[in-house]
């Protein structure tokens, strides 16, 4: 069995739980076709009602797919979308979920990330998510510190913690794959966070390379990196302060990811890491719409829930 085939088996059978009487749409693009074909091959062995739809890569993350692709998504029981640009924050994905589809998006997926991130027991990942949720649910304040200089406090307010377990068995559910995180869109945040792991457009940061962000009342007020600052400023021309929104706090729970590789999709799921995002959070429990969602991964964080340190899952728990 090839590595792509094994990962596709995990995605189709364990994560999505595709059954013989269901329809499945595999949505891919010209640059991710081998992954799409591997998923389609497995899906077509489970059900006679499987299709693969391919289109040119979108221009940006969040770009809407062509209308026939959106129609295929909305008409299927199960959708798997290995694409160059993310479909997670699109109307097409939202409308497919609203129609009852179970959806897994695989944005920016590469063959290495696919095989590494899906070489996991997702029932175990779901258990790690539950263990983290038990520690943070009900807390009013979450604080994150790191030796690299992070010290930031998040006000939870009325927002709800969500789990991205990779187990997508109920109608209308959605997950990224690879999966494995517990996350929230905090109502407010204050402090400093220092990214020393992975962040676009830099990928995996070299040793000693740090990206520093200052946050006041839920808005990013200072960005040390010129390229990231320019990206946020460009978005702010369209949406104002929404571009500076402190959008997300996430805790990685995928203990099969033992080292960062430079892919945000995979690295933000790594057990024992935290990621913090800027921009849009309308699709993950917040109220801010923006054309960007920039995740930065922090290594070796300490996380406090109302002052008590929580236990983070690590590779030792695999």
DONUNU-445222 format. One line per 2 residues: number of its first residue (from 0); for each residue x, y, z of C-alpha. Coordinates in nm, 4 decimals. Last residue first. Layout:
N
NUM	X:Y:Z ~ ...
END
This chain:
318
317	0.1101:0.8947:2.1194 ~ 0.1277:1.0605:2.4612
315	0.5054:1.1171:2.4420 ~ 0.4373:1.3088:2.1198
313	0.2739:1.5787:2.3324 ~ -0.0693:1.6584:2.4769
311	-0.0804:1.9771:2.6857 ~ -0.1468:1.9686:3.0597
309	-0.3008:2.2888:3.1894 ~ -0.1401:2.5461:3.4187
307	-0.3856:2.7042:3.6656 ~ -0.4225:3.0823:3.6623
305	-0.7778:3.0993:3.5286 ~ -0.6734:2.8490:3.2605
303	-0.2971:2.8750:3.2103 ~ -0.1072:2.7627:2.9003
301	0.2699:2.7178:2.8923 ~ 0.4086:2.7245:2.5421
299	0.6797:2.5024:2.3934 ~ 0.6762:2.6366:2.0361
297	0.4393:2.9027:1.9092 ~ 0.2684:2.8706:1.5696
295	0.1422:3.1785:1.3838 ~ -0.1882:3.1696:1.1958
293	-0.2935:3.4435:0.9536 ~ -0.6615:3.4580:0.8602
291	-0.7121:3.7201:0.5890 ~ -1.0027:3.8616:0.3862
289	-1.1803:3.9818:0.7019 ~ -1.5110:3.9079:0.8726
287	-1.5281:3.9460:1.2494 ~ -1.8074:3.7893:1.4559
285	-1.6417:3.4887:1.6147 ~ -1.7307:3.1205:1.6396
283	-1.4973:2.9659:1.3867 ~ -1.6358:3.0843:1.0525
281	-1.6566:3.4506:1.1461 ~ -1.2988:3.4457:1.2751
279	-1.1214:3.6540:1.0137 ~ -0.8065:3.8484:1.0971
277	-0.5074:3.7459:1.3086 ~ -0.4317:3.3980:1.4409
275	-0.2613:3.2471:1.7454 ~ -0.1233:2.8951:1.7500
273	-0.0204:2.6851:2.0478 ~ 0.2064:2.3822:2.0441
271	0.2346:2.0689:2.2585 ~ 0.0722:1.8392:2.0046
269	0.1215:1.9550:1.6475 ~ -0.2040:2.0741:1.4868
267	-0.0758:2.4210:1.3976 ~ 0.2194:2.2514:1.2251
265	0.0080:2.0584:0.9759 ~ -0.1984:2.3308:0.8095
263	0.0712:2.5899:0.8796 ~ 0.3176:2.3865:0.6739
261	0.6797:2.4615:0.7678 ~ 0.7805:2.1139:0.8871
259	0.7328:2.1303:1.2635 ~ 0.8278:1.8143:1.4497
257	0.6523:1.5207:1.6161 ~ 0.3173:1.5398:1.4414
255	0.1601:1.2105:1.5535 ~ 0.0580:1.3837:1.8783
253	-0.2143:1.5791:1.6999 ~ -0.3560:1.7901:1.9852
251	-0.2552:2.1478:1.9009 ~ -0.4022:2.4321:2.1095
249	-0.5658:2.7212:1.9241 ~ -0.6277:3.0869:2.0074
247	-0.8089:3.2723:1.7344 ~ -0.9019:3.6017:1.5758
245	-0.7011:3.8829:1.7280 ~ -0.8551:4.1374:1.4910
243	-0.6119:4.3555:1.2971 ~ -0.7871:4.3024:0.9623
241	-1.1196:4.3881:1.1260 ~ -0.9753:4.7326:1.2043
239	-1.0475:4.8543:0.8516 ~ -1.2159:4.6145:0.6093
237	-1.0896:4.6989:0.2598 ~ -0.7774:4.9066:0.3262
235	-0.7257:4.6893:0.6336 ~ -0.6513:4.3910:0.4095
233	-0.3565:4.5761:0.2571 ~ -0.2374:4.6771:0.6050
231	-0.2519:4.3147:0.7203 ~ -0.0440:4.1945:0.4268
229	0.2018:4.4819:0.4676 ~ 0.2481:4.4000:0.8376
227	0.3141:4.0359:0.7477 ~ 0.5839:4.1391:0.5023
225	0.7455:4.3981:0.7311 ~ 0.7684:4.1756:1.0413
223	0.7590:4.3389:1.3854 ~ 0.3826:4.3826:1.3991
221	0.2314:4.6382:1.6396 ~ -0.1287:4.7175:1.7380
219	-0.2982:4.3803:1.6977 ~ -0.6557:4.4264:1.8173
217	-0.8374:4.2419:2.0959 ~ -0.8215:4.5210:2.3488
215	-0.4472:4.5675:2.2958 ~ -0.2129:4.3231:2.1190
213	0.1577:4.3506:2.0376 ~ 0.2998:4.1064:1.7835
211	0.6565:3.9755:1.7558 ~ 0.7920:3.7490:1.4820
209	1.1117:3.5700:1.5858 ~ 1.3995:3.4237:1.3863
207	1.6552:3.2753:1.6288 ~ 1.6538:2.9327:1.4661
205	1.5006:2.9635:1.1209 ~ 1.1248:3.0069:1.0927
203	0.9257:2.7367:0.9165 ~ 0.7119:2.9002:0.6492
201	0.7978:3.2641:0.5876 ~ 0.4779:3.3818:0.4184
199	0.3109:3.2523:0.6296 ~ 0.3892:3.1466:0.9842
197	0.5723:2.8549:1.1442 ~ 0.7519:2.8159:1.4770
195	0.8968:3.1064:1.6739 ~ 0.5930:3.3352:1.6852
193	0.6081:3.5826:1.9716 ~ 0.2894:3.6952:2.1387
191	0.2518:4.0104:2.3434 ~ -0.0288:4.1288:2.5687
189	-0.4028:4.1854:2.5655 ~ -0.6891:3.9795:2.4229
187	-1.0644:4.0121:2.3776 ~ -1.3741:3.8126:2.2901
185	-1.1661:3.5040:2.2206 ~ -1.2281:3.2983:1.9055
183	-1.1623:2.9523:2.0418 ~ -0.9616:2.6432:1.9584
181	-0.8964:2.2782:2.0378 ~ -0.6768:2.1138:1.7769
179	-0.6106:1.7925:1.5871 ~ -0.6731:1.7691:1.2172
177	-0.4860:1.6874:0.8970 ~ -0.7411:1.7470:0.7606
175	-0.9596:2.0450:0.8382 ~ -1.3021:1.9715:0.9760
173	-1.6707:2.0249:0.8998 ~ -1.9941:1.8809:1.0385
171	-2.3305:1.9313:0.8648 ~ -2.4386:1.5688:0.8933
169	-2.2477:1.3814:1.1669 ~ -1.9437:1.1582:1.1162
167	-1.6581:1.4043:1.0816 ~ -1.3813:1.2754:1.3095
165	-1.0840:1.5011:1.2324 ~ -1.0883:1.6166:1.5926
163	-1.1182:1.9903:1.5385 ~ -1.2623:2.0847:1.8758
161	-1.4425:2.4098:1.9607 ~ -1.4297:2.6257:2.2720
159	-1.7312:2.8538:2.2999 ~ -1.7402:3.2334:2.3239
157	-1.9409:3.4036:2.5968 ~ -1.6427:3.5904:2.7409
155	-1.3153:3.4074:2.6792 ~ -1.0824:3.6953:2.7653
153	-0.7360:3.6093:2.6394 ~ -0.4094:3.6929:2.8175
151	-0.0728:3.7268:2.6439 ~ 0.2839:3.6759:2.7547
149	0.5060:3.5531:2.4729 ~ 0.8755:3.6287:2.5037
147	1.0635:3.3337:2.3533 ~ 1.0481:3.1515:2.6895
145	0.6775:3.1145:2.6304 ~ 0.3584:3.2354:2.8001
143	-0.0120:3.1861:2.7275 ~ -0.2962:3.3066:2.9495
141	-0.6560:3.1917:2.9255 ~ -0.9201:3.3857:3.1153
139	-1.2815:3.3139:3.2095 ~ -1.2371:2.9382:3.2405
137	-1.5503:2.7279:3.1981 ~ -1.4016:2.4828:2.9525
135	-1.0216:2.4984:2.9596 ~ -0.9236:2.1744:3.1341
133	-1.2070:1.9549:3.0062 ~ -1.1452:2.0830:2.6547
131	-0.7831:1.9678:2.6704 ~ -0.8842:1.6120:2.7643
129	-1.1562:1.6093:2.4974 ~ -0.9091:1.7117:2.2299
127	-0.6708:1.4369:2.3433 ~ -0.9554:1.1838:2.3107
125	-1.0328:1.3075:1.9589 ~ -0.6663:1.2613:1.8701
123	-0.6880:0.9013:1.9924 ~ -0.9928:0.8395:1.7700
121	-0.7912:1.0020:1.4937 ~ -0.5199:0.7397:1.5061
119	-0.2468:0.9030:1.3027 ~ -0.0589:0.8704:0.9762
117	-0.2972:1.1317:0.8328 ~ -0.0677:1.4227:0.9163
115	0.2484:1.2611:0.7805 ~ 0.1012:1.1227:0.4552
113	-0.0932:1.4365:0.3732 ~ 0.1876:1.6696:0.4823
111	0.4351:1.4882:0.2581 ~ 0.1927:1.4809:-0.0371
109	0.1208:1.8480:0.0023 ~ -0.1995:2.0086:0.1318
107	-0.2515:2.3787:0.0760 ~ -0.6008:2.3488:0.2193
105	-0.7274:1.9988:0.3079 ~ -1.0982:2.0607:0.3659
103	-1.3156:1.7904:0.5191 ~ -1.6910:1.8256:0.4792
101	-1.9886:1.6233:0.6013 ~ -2.2778:1.7399:0.3875
99	-2.6120:1.8377:0.5374 ~ -2.7269:2.1132:0.3012
97	-2.5999:2.3683:0.5525 ~ -2.2610:2.1990:0.5366
95	-2.2541:2.2313:0.1573 ~ -2.3686:2.5936:0.1872
93	-2.0829:2.6763:0.4239 ~ -1.8258:2.5091:0.1996
91	-1.9498:2.6918:-0.1108 ~ -1.9800:3.0181:0.0824
89	-1.6077:2.9992:0.1451 ~ -1.3905:3.0031:0.4580
87	-1.2694:2.6434:0.4476 ~ -1.2125:2.6335:0.0700
85	-0.8403:2.6921:0.1158 ~ -0.6107:2.7432:-0.1804
83	-0.4046:2.4563:-0.3200 ~ -0.6876:2.2076:-0.2801
81	-0.7537:1.8697:-0.1173 ~ -1.1324:1.8958:-0.0706
79	-1.3170:1.5968:0.0735 ~ -1.6961:1.6197:0.0604
77	-1.9445:1.3659:0.2008 ~ -2.3229:1.3496:0.1555
75	-2.2966:1.5259:-0.1782 ~ -2.5203:1.7779:-0.3546
73	-2.3814:2.0929:-0.1927 ~ -2.0260:1.9992:-0.2901
71	-2.1195:1.9162:-0.6487 ~ -2.3021:2.2490:-0.6770
69	-1.9996:2.4386:-0.5450 ~ -1.7840:2.2670:-0.8074
67	-2.0323:2.3543:-1.0838 ~ -2.0316:2.7192:-0.9645
65	-1.6546:2.7620:-0.9859 ~ -1.4733:2.7683:-0.6492
63	-1.4993:3.0756:-0.4240 ~ -1.1693:3.2272:-0.3181
61	-1.1098:3.1759:0.0545 ~ -0.7348:3.1322:0.0259
59	-0.6329:3.3244:-0.2834 ~ -0.6285:3.2899:-0.6626
57	-0.8011:2.9531:-0.6743 ~ -0.6238:2.6592:-0.8335
55	-0.7665:2.5510:-1.1712 ~ -1.0535:2.3003:-1.1381
53	-1.0983:1.9320:-1.0637 ~ -1.4114:1.7419:-0.9608
51	-1.3939:1.3779:-0.8535 ~ -1.7135:1.1761:-0.8200
49	-1.8338:0.8985:-0.5908 ~ -2.1754:0.7305:-0.5997
47	-2.0702:0.3654:-0.6361 ~ -1.9566:0.3728:-0.2740
45	-1.6726:0.2266:-0.0679 ~ -1.4330:0.1368:-0.3498
43	-1.5049:0.4715:-0.5172 ~ -1.4038:0.6496:-0.1970
41	-1.0648:0.4761:-0.1921 ~ -0.9831:0.5689:-0.5516
39	-1.1243:0.9193:-0.5039 ~ -0.8909:0.9840:-0.2114
37	-0.5863:0.8724:-0.4123 ~ -0.7045:1.0754:-0.7132
35	-0.7409:1.3899:-0.5016 ~ -0.3924:1.3444:-0.3595
33	-0.2460:1.2992:-0.7082 ~ -0.4521:1.5969:-0.8397
31	-0.3207:1.8585:-0.5980 ~ -0.1775:2.1084:-0.8477
29	-0.4575:2.0892:-1.1057 ~ -0.7279:2.1269:-0.8441
27	-0.9282:1.9079:-0.6079 ~ -1.2836:1.8434:-0.4948
25	-1.3713:1.4828:-0.4080 ~ -1.7507:1.4499:-0.3957
23	-1.8982:1.1517:-0.2107 ~ -2.2477:1.0038:-0.2205
21	-2.3678:0.7680:0.0501 ~ -2.5107:0.4150:0.0451
19	-2.1729:0.2449:0.0818 ~ -2.0679:0.4433:0.3867
17	-1.8055:0.7161:0.4292 ~ -1.6825:0.7437:0.7889
15	-1.5287:1.0858:0.7269 ~ -1.2243:1.0497:0.9533
13	-1.1935:0.6716:0.9723 ~ -1.2911:0.5496:0.6230
11	-1.2212:0.8370:0.3867 ~ -0.9346:1.0164:0.5578
9	-0.7643:0.7074:0.7014 ~ -0.7888:0.5216:0.3691
7	-0.6554:0.8288:0.1888 ~ -0.3508:0.8301:0.4179
5	-0.2818:0.4646:0.3382 ~ -0.3225:0.5246:-0.0362
3	-0.0898:0.8233:-0.0336 ~ 0.1734:0.6194:0.1530
1	0.1461:0.3374:-0.0992 ~ 0.0000:0.0000:0.0000
END
